[in-house]
Amino acid sequence: MSAHISNVRPEPDQVLIDIVDYVLDYQIQSSLAYETARNCLIDTLGCGLEALEYPACRKLLGPIVPGTIVPHGAKVPGTQFQLDPVQAAFNIGAMIRWLDFNDTWLAAEWGHPSDNLGGILATADWLSRNAVALGKAPLTMRDVLTAMIKAHEIQGCIALENSFNKVGLDHVVLVKVASTAVVAQMLGLSREETINAVSLAWVDGQSLRTYRHAPNTGSRKSWAAGDATSRAVRLALIAKTGEMGYPSVLSAKTWGFYDVLFKGQPFKFQRPYGSYVMENVLFKISFPAEFHAQTAVECAMTIHDQLVAAGRSVGDIKQIIIRTHEACIRIIDKKGPLNNPADRDHCIQYMVAIPILFGRLTAADYEDDIAHDPRIDLLRDKIICVEDPAYTRDYHDPDKRSIANALTVIFNDGTQLDEVVCEYPIGHKRRRSDGIPLLEAKFRTNLARIFPAKQQTRILEVSLDQQTLEEMPVHEYMDLYVI
């Protein structure tokens, strides 16, 4: 006899409840989290401004229907676009992720929590402009920082113990879920509506990682997060209409997320939601490089200087050994031809070869005119990666979260340089005092790419002062970035 299928609608999955109760009820008390969020905001916007120099990014920006201007719409920084919040979220999200230069979170799953800023900023700006038009109070930038902290926390805490890449899914699923939750709160959804919205994010078809890996590596990885955060805004707006949700979207037998996409395994959690992720997030300050290679690039810069001082050239090198952690090998240890910038900025051999050759690594170094230098591939072929289990353990240790790499250069004559080791990159929490002045300098450089001097000064006056920024209405802050 066949068993009857129960059609009793269950209570929402606990994962949904925990996310929504955190978003609606938790009060952020950490001044460190708010200060870090401000630094994250300016760094992320600066990354977007730099991306505007690249036609491949700019061609994706603007309204879906050319010429459309939305009354009281959200502004896109560094442009004159004024869009609906869904399309504005895509624009901002694509900009800030394009060059792989915004913040990073590394755990069982990795990702870039500031990708959520696309949905957060677009929604906050749109809501503020409409509020002012109706004679109501706008949101302030403190509201934006609070949403950033909570989106970072949701994405990062789920990522601590749950690897989506190991089942072939892209980490932007977590951007979609986190953005949906915080945007729903900003839109004023009820608890039930917010649970519905978050369930809709999980029930969506999720992105494959195909575009991040050989032989299909491509530029979608640069707009995938924009797609996810804009989809989040759309889903929250759908839920706001009263559209139903799916309470056991994760745990439902056969048809739920766990059974369909996660090999039947429920999510595991290391810690409750608070402000841990924002406080410990990693900034990419010096190099636009996939984060598992950041310390390797620092080592390569040192090796460049050592070669110059010793009067050696790359032609003298027989082999370079990179002692590294498992995640680095799985993601960016890459041989063979590299077909485009998206391929190159996820190849550790390329990211090490450039600084050893030229003493630098910039976004422009991934473009074809640099990549066609034959010396790069000759040097790439001499670079091998070897896992150090201790580095892998320290990578996962919540008290360390190191991203260690160590480089040894062996010459044709049998001699070698002393191993150059770097465990924590300049953007790590353990190196904040060194990193923040450089992060601010990076922001100044990126502002200068787009804005005249007077406009740069006004943006800096607000952005570098915690209280002034937090008190400013969102739409007024966004107006500072209109060119």
C-alpha positions as CSV (number, residue, x, y, z in Angstrom):
1,M,0.0,0.0,0.0
2,S,1.2,3.5,-0.7
3,A,1.7,5.9,2.1
4,H,-0.4,9.1,2.2
5,I,1.5,12.4,1.8
6,S,0.7,14.8,4.6
7,N,-0.7,18.1,3.3
8,V,-0.6,19.8,6.7
9,R,1.2,23.0,6.3
10,P,4.2,22.9,8.6
11,E,5.7,25.6,10.8
12,P,8.5,27.6,9.1
13,D,12.0,26.0,9.1
14,Q,14.0,27.1,12.1
15,V,16.7,28.5,9.8
16,L,14.1,30.9,8.4
17,I,12.8,31.9,11.9
18,D,16.3,32.6,13.1
19,I,17.2,34.8,10.2
20,V,13.9,36.8,10.4
21,D,13.9,37.2,14.2
22,Y,17.5,38.4,14.0
23,V,16.7,41.0,11.3
24,L,13.6,42.3,12.9
25,D,14.5,42.2,16.6
26,Y,18.3,42.1,17.2
27,Q,19.9,45.4,18.3
28,I,23.4,46.0,17.1
29,Q,25.5,47.3,20.1
30,S,29.0,47.0,18.7
31,S,30.7,50.3,17.9
32,L,33.4,48.3,16.2
33,A,30.8,46.8,13.8
34,Y,29.5,50.2,12.9
35,E,33.0,51.7,12.4
36,T,33.9,48.7,10.2
37,A,30.7,49.0,8.3
38,R,31.5,52.6,7.5
39,N,34.9,51.5,6.2
40,C,33.2,48.7,4.3
41,L,30.8,51.2,2.7
42,I,33.4,53.6,1.4
43,D,35.7,50.8,0.2
44,T,32.8,49.1,-1.6
45,L,31.6,52.3,-3.3
46,G,35.2,53.0,-4.3
47,C,35.5,49.6,-6.0
48,G,32.3,50.5,-7.9
49,L,33.7,53.8,-9.1
50,E,36.9,52.1,-10.3
51,A,34.8,49.6,-12.3
52,L,33.3,52.4,-14.2
53,E,36.6,52.8,-16.1
54,Y,35.9,49.4,-17.7
55,P,33.6,49.3,-20.8
56,A,32.7,45.7,-20.1
57,C,31.1,46.8,-16.8
58,R,29.5,50.0,-18.1
59,K,27.7,48.3,-20.9
60,L,25.6,46.4,-18.3
61,L,24.5,49.6,-16.5
62,G,21.5,51.8,-16.8
63,P,17.7,51.1,-17.1
64,I,16.4,48.0,-18.9
65,V,14.6,50.3,-21.3
66,P,17.0,52.9,-22.5
67,G,16.1,56.4,-21.4
68,T,13.8,55.4,-18.6
69,I,14.0,57.7,-15.5
70,V,12.1,56.6,-12.5
71,P,10.5,59.4,-10.4
72,H,12.1,59.4,-6.9
73,G,14.2,56.5,-8.1
74,A,17.5,55.3,-6.7
75,K,20.7,56.9,-7.9
76,V,23.6,54.9,-9.2
77,P,26.9,56.3,-7.9
78,G,29.2,57.8,-10.4
79,T,26.5,58.0,-13.1
80,Q,23.4,60.0,-13.9
81,F,21.1,57.0,-13.8
82,Q,17.9,57.2,-11.6
83,L,16.3,53.7,-11.6
84,D,13.7,51.5,-9.9
85,P,15.2,49.8,-6.9
86,V,15.5,46.4,-8.5
87,Q,17.5,47.6,-11.5
88,A,19.5,50.0,-9.3
89,A,20.4,47.1,-7.1
90,F,21.7,45.2,-10.1
91,N,23.7,48.3,-11.3
92,I,25.3,49.0,-8.0
93,G,25.9,45.3,-7.3
94,A,27.6,44.7,-10.7
95,M,29.8,47.8,-10.2
96,I,31.1,46.9,-6.7
97,R,31.9,43.3,-7.6
98,W,33.3,43.8,-11.1
99,L,37.0,44.0,-10.2
100,D,37.0,41.5,-7.4
101,F,38.3,44.2,-5.1
102,N,35.6,44.5,-2.4
103,D,35.6,42.7,1.0
104,T,35.7,39.0,1.5
105,W,34.6,36.3,4.0
106,L,36.4,33.0,4.0
107,A,35.0,29.8,5.7
108,A,33.5,26.5,4.6
109,E,32.0,28.8,2.0
110,W,33.6,32.0,0.8
111,G,32.0,35.1,-0.6
112,H,31.8,38.9,-0.5
113,P,29.3,40.2,2.0
114,S,29.5,43.8,0.8
115,D,27.8,42.5,-2.4
116,N,24.6,43.0,-0.4
117,L,25.1,46.7,-0.6
118,G,23.5,46.8,-4.0
119,G,20.1,45.9,-2.7
120,I,20.5,47.7,0.6
121,L,21.6,51.1,-0.9
122,A,19.2,51.0,-3.8
123,T,16.2,50.2,-1.6
124,A,17.2,52.8,1.1
125,D,17.7,55.5,-1.4
126,W,14.4,54.8,-3.2
127,L,12.5,54.7,0.1
128,S,14.1,57.9,1.3
129,R,13.3,59.9,-1.8
130,N,9.7,58.7,-1.7
131,A,9.4,59.5,2.0
132,V,10.6,63.0,1.5
133,A,8.2,63.5,-1.5
134,L,5.4,62.6,0.9
135,G,6.7,64.9,3.7
136,K,7.9,62.0,5.8
137,A,11.3,61.3,7.4
138,P,13.9,59.6,5.2
139,L,16.1,56.7,6.2
140,T,19.6,57.7,7.5
141,M,22.9,56.2,6.7
142,R,22.9,54.5,10.1
143,D,20.0,52.5,8.8
144,V,22.2,51.5,5.8
145,L,25.1,50.5,8.1
146,T,22.8,48.5,10.3
147,A,21.4,46.6,7.3
148,M,25.0,46.0,6.1
149,I,26.0,44.5,9.5
150,K,23.0,42.2,9.5
151,A,23.5,41.1,5.9
152,H,27.1,40.4,6.5
153,E,26.1,38.4,9.6
154,I,23.5,36.2,7.8
155,Q,25.7,35.5,4.8
156,G,28.8,34.9,6.9
157,C,27.3,32.8,9.7
158,I,25.7,30.4,7.2
159,A,29.0,30.2,5.3
160,L,31.0,29.2,8.4
161,E,29.9,25.6,8.4
162,N,28.2,25.0,5.1
163,S,30.0,24.6,1.8
164,F,27.8,25.5,-1.2
165,N,30.7,25.3,-3.6
166,K,31.2,21.6,-2.8
167,V,27.7,20.8,-4.2
168,G,28.4,23.0,-7.3
169,L,26.4,26.1,-6.1
170,D,27.7,29.6,-6.2
171,H,28.0,31.6,-3.0
172,V,25.7,34.3,-4.4
173,V,22.8,32.3,-3.1
174,L,23.8,33.7,0.3
175,V,23.8,37.2,-1.0
176,K,20.2,36.7,-2.3
177,V,19.1,35.3,1.1
178,A,20.8,38.0,3.2
179,S,19.7,40.8,1.0
180,T,16.1,39.6,0.9
181,A,16.0,39.5,4.7
182,V,17.4,43.0,5.3
183,V,15.5,44.6,2.4
184,A,12.3,43.1,3.7
185,Q,12.9,44.8,7.0
186,M,13.6,48.1,5.3
187,L,10.4,47.8,3.4
188,G,8.4,47.4,6.6
189,L,7.3,43.8,6.0
190,S,5.6,42.0,8.9
191,R,7.3,39.0,10.5
192,E,5.2,36.6,8.4
193,E,5.8,38.5,5.2
194,T,9.6,38.5,5.9
195,I,9.6,34.8,6.5
196,N,7.7,34.4,3.2
197,A,10.3,36.6,1.4
198,V,13.3,34.6,2.7
199,S,11.6,31.4,1.8
200,L,11.2,32.7,-1.8
201,A,14.9,33.4,-1.9
202,W,15.7,29.8,-1.0
203,V,13.1,28.3,-3.4
204,D,14.6,30.1,-6.4
205,G,16.8,28.2,-8.8
206,Q,20.3,28.8,-7.6
207,S,23.3,29.8,-9.7
208,L,25.9,27.2,-10.7
209,R,29.5,27.9,-10.2
210,T,30.2,27.1,-13.8
211,Y,31.2,30.6,-14.7
212,R,34.0,30.6,-12.0
213,H,35.8,27.5,-13.2
214,A,37.7,26.2,-16.1
215,P,36.9,25.7,-18.9
216,N,34.0,28.1,-18.7
217,T,35.4,30.9,-16.5
218,G,33.8,34.2,-17.6
219,S,32.5,37.6,-16.8
220,R,29.2,36.5,-15.3
221,K,31.1,36.0,-12.0
222,S,31.5,39.8,-12.0
223,W,27.7,40.5,-12.2
224,A,26.4,37.4,-10.5
225,A,26.2,39.2,-7.1
226,G,24.4,42.1,-8.7
227,D,21.9,39.7,-10.1
228,A,21.4,38.1,-6.7
229,T,21.0,41.3,-4.7
230,S,18.6,42.7,-7.3
231,R,16.6,39.5,-7.2
232,A,16.4,39.9,-3.5
233,V,14.7,43.3,-3.8
234,R,12.3,41.9,-6.3
235,L,11.3,39.0,-4.0
236,A,10.9,41.3,-1.0
237,L,8.6,43.5,-3.0
238,I,6.6,40.4,-4.1
239,A,6.2,39.3,-0.5
240,K,5.1,42.8,0.4
241,T,2.0,42.3,-1.8
242,G,1.0,39.4,0.5
243,E,2.2,36.7,-1.7
244,M,2.5,33.4,0.1
245,G,5.8,31.7,1.2
246,Y,7.0,28.1,1.6
247,P,7.6,27.4,5.2
248,S,9.5,24.1,4.8
249,V,11.4,25.2,1.7
250,L,14.6,23.8,3.2
251,S,13.5,20.7,5.0
252,A,10.7,19.4,2.8
253,K,11.3,15.7,1.9
254,T,12.2,15.2,-1.8
255,W,11.3,18.8,-2.9
256,G,13.2,20.9,-0.3
257,F,16.6,22.6,-0.7
258,Y,18.4,20.1,1.5
259,D,17.2,17.1,-0.6
260,V,17.4,18.7,-4.0
261,L,20.6,20.7,-3.7
262,F,22.5,19.9,-0.5
263,K,22.8,16.1,-0.6
264,G,20.1,15.8,2.1
265,Q,22.1,17.5,4.8
266,P,20.7,20.2,6.9
267,F,22.7,23.4,7.5
268,K,25.0,23.5,10.5
269,F,25.7,26.6,12.6
270,Q,28.8,27.6,14.6
271,R,27.4,30.6,16.4
272,P,24.2,32.7,16.8
273,Y,23.7,35.8,14.7
274,G,25.3,39.0,16.2
275,S,27.9,41.3,14.6
276,Y,30.9,38.8,14.4
277,V,31.2,38.8,10.6
278,M,31.4,42.6,10.1
279,E,33.9,42.9,12.9
280,N,36.1,40.2,11.3
281,V,35.6,40.8,7.6
282,L,38.6,40.9,5.3
283,F,39.3,44.0,3.2
284,K,41.1,43.8,-0.1
285,I,43.2,46.8,0.2
286,S,46.4,46.5,-1.9
287,F,45.5,44.1,-4.7
288,P,42.4,43.3,-6.8
289,A,43.0,39.6,-6.5
290,E,40.9,36.6,-5.4
291,F,41.4,36.6,-1.6
292,H,43.1,33.2,-1.3
293,A,46.0,34.7,-3.2
294,Q,46.3,38.0,-1.3
295,T,49.2,36.9,0.9
296,A,50.9,35.2,-2.0
297,V,50.8,38.5,-3.9
298,E,52.4,40.3,-0.9
299,C,55.1,37.6,-0.9
300,A,55.6,38.1,-4.6
301,M,56.1,41.8,-4.2
302,T,58.9,41.1,-1.7
303,I,60.5,38.6,-4.1
304,H,60.4,41.2,-6.8
305,D,62.4,43.6,-4.6
306,Q,64.8,40.8,-3.7
307,L,65.5,39.9,-7.3
308,V,66.1,43.5,-8.2
309,A,68.5,44.0,-5.2
310,A,70.4,40.8,-6.1
311,G,70.6,41.6,-9.8
312,R,68.7,38.5,-10.8
313,S,66.0,38.2,-13.4
314,V,63.0,35.9,-13.8
315,G,65.1,34.0,-16.5
316,D,67.2,32.8,-13.6
317,I,64.3,31.1,-11.9
318,K,63.9,27.3,-12.2
319,Q,60.8,26.9,-10.0
320,I,58.6,28.7,-7.5
321,I,56.9,26.6,-4.8
322,I,53.8,28.1,-3.1
323,R,53.1,26.5,0.3
324,T,49.4,27.2,0.8
325,H,46.0,26.1,2.1
326,E,43.5,23.6,0.6
327,A,40.9,26.2,-0.5
328,C,43.5,28.0,-2.5
329,I,44.4,24.9,-4.4
330,R,40.8,24.0,-5.1
331,I,39.8,27.4,-6.4
332,I,42.8,29.2,-8.0
333,D,45.5,26.7,-8.7
334,K,45.2,26.8,-12.5
335,K,47.3,25.6,-15.4
336,G,46.8,26.1,-19.2
337,P,45.5,29.0,-21.2
338,L,43.7,31.9,-19.5
339,N,41.0,33.3,-21.8
340,N,39.9,36.5,-20.2
341,P,40.3,38.8,-17.2
342,A,37.9,36.8,-15.1
343,D,40.0,33.7,-15.8
344,R,43.3,35.5,-14.8
345,D,42.1,37.0,-11.5
346,H,41.3,33.5,-10.3
347,C,44.7,32.0,-11.2
348,I,47.3,32.2,-8.4
349,Q,50.1,31.5,-10.8
350,Y,49.1,34.6,-12.8
351,M,48.6,36.7,-9.7
352,V,52.1,35.8,-8.5
353,A,53.8,36.1,-11.9
354,I,52.7,39.7,-12.4
355,P,54.2,41.2,-9.3
356,I,57.4,39.2,-9.6
357,L,57.8,40.6,-13.2
358,F,56.5,44.1,-12.7
359,G,56.4,44.9,-9.0
360,R,52.7,45.6,-9.1
361,L,49.3,44.0,-9.5
362,T,46.4,46.2,-10.7
363,A,43.0,45.6,-12.3
364,A,44.6,46.6,-15.6
365,D,47.1,43.8,-15.4
366,Y,44.3,41.3,-16.1
367,E,43.5,42.8,-19.5
368,D,44.7,41.4,-22.8
369,D,47.4,43.9,-23.5
370,I,49.3,42.9,-20.4
371,A,48.4,39.2,-20.4
372,H,49.9,38.7,-23.9
373,D,53.4,39.3,-22.6
374,P,55.0,35.8,-23.2
375,R,57.1,36.1,-20.0
376,I,54.0,35.7,-17.8
377,D,53.1,32.2,-19.1
378,L,56.7,31.1,-19.0
379,L,56.8,32.1,-15.3
380,R,53.4,30.6,-14.6
381,D,54.6,27.2,-15.8
382,K,57.4,27.3,-13.2
383,I,55.0,27.8,-10.2
384,I,53.5,24.9,-8.3
385,C,51.2,24.8,-5.3
386,V,51.6,22.4,-2.3
387,E,49.1,22.2,0.5
388,D,50.3,22.7,4.1
389,P,47.8,21.0,6.4
390,A,48.6,23.5,9.2
391,Y,47.7,26.4,6.9
392,T,44.4,24.7,6.1
393,R,43.7,24.2,9.8
394,D,44.5,27.9,10.6
395,Y,42.3,29.0,7.7
396,H,39.3,27.3,9.4
397,D,40.2,28.2,13.0
398,P,37.7,30.9,14.1
399,D,40.3,32.5,16.3
400,K,42.9,32.8,13.5
401,R,41.2,32.8,10.1
402,S,44.6,33.1,8.5
403,I,44.9,33.0,4.7
404,A,48.5,31.9,4.6
405,N,50.9,31.5,1.7
406,A,54.7,31.0,1.6
407,L,56.8,31.3,-1.6
408,T,60.2,29.7,-2.2
409,V,62.2,30.7,-5.3
410,I,64.7,28.1,-6.6
411,F,67.2,29.2,-9.3
412,N,68.7,27.4,-12.2
413,D,72.1,27.2,-10.5
414,G,70.5,25.3,-7.5
415,T,70.6,28.2,-5.1
416,Q,67.3,29.6,-3.6
417,L,65.9,32.5,-1.8
418,D,64.8,32.2,1.8
419,E,61.1,31.3,1.9
420,V,58.9,34.4,2.1
421,V,55.9,33.8,4.4
422,C,52.7,35.9,4.9
423,E,49.9,34.5,7.1
424,Y,47.6,37.5,7.4
425,P,46.9,39.9,4.5
426,I,46.9,43.7,5.0
427,G,43.1,43.7,5.1
428,H,42.8,41.2,8.0
429,K,41.4,42.2,11.4
430,R,44.8,41.4,12.9
431,R,46.3,44.1,10.7
432,R,43.5,46.8,10.9
433,S,45.8,49.5,12.2
434,D,48.1,49.1,9.2
435,G,45.2,48.6,6.8
436,I,42.7,51.4,7.4
437,P,44.9,54.3,6.4
438,L,45.6,52.4,3.1
439,L,41.9,51.7,2.7
440,E,41.1,55.4,3.0
441,A,43.9,56.1,0.5
442,K,42.3,53.6,-1.9
443,F,39.0,55.4,-1.5
444,R,40.6,58.8,-2.2
445,T,42.2,57.3,-5.4
446,N,38.9,55.9,-6.6
447,L,37.0,59.2,-5.9
448,A,39.6,61.0,-8.0
449,R,38.9,58.8,-11.0
450,I,35.3,60.2,-11.3
451,F,34.8,63.4,-9.4
452,P,36.2,67.0,-9.5
453,A,38.2,68.1,-6.4
454,K,35.4,70.0,-4.7
455,Q,33.0,67.0,-4.9
456,Q,35.7,64.7,-3.6
457,T,36.3,66.9,-0.6
458,R,32.6,67.0,0.3
459,I,32.3,63.2,0.0
460,L,35.4,62.7,2.2
461,E,34.1,65.1,4.8
462,V,31.0,63.1,5.3
463,S,32.4,59.6,4.7
464,L,35.4,59.7,7.0
465,D,33.4,61.0,10.0
466,Q,31.3,58.3,11.7
467,Q,28.7,60.6,13.4
468,T,28.2,62.8,10.4
469,L,27.8,59.9,8.0
470,E,25.3,58.1,10.3
471,E,23.1,61.1,10.7
472,M,22.9,62.0,7.0
473,P,19.7,61.1,5.1
474,V,20.4,58.3,2.6
475,H,19.3,60.3,-0.5
476,E,21.5,63.2,0.4
477,Y,24.5,61.0,0.7
478,M,23.7,59.3,-2.6
479,D,23.3,62.8,-4.2
480,L,27.0,63.4,-3.4
481,Y,27.9,60.7,-5.9
482,V,26.0,62.1,-8.9
483,I,28.3,63.2,-11.7
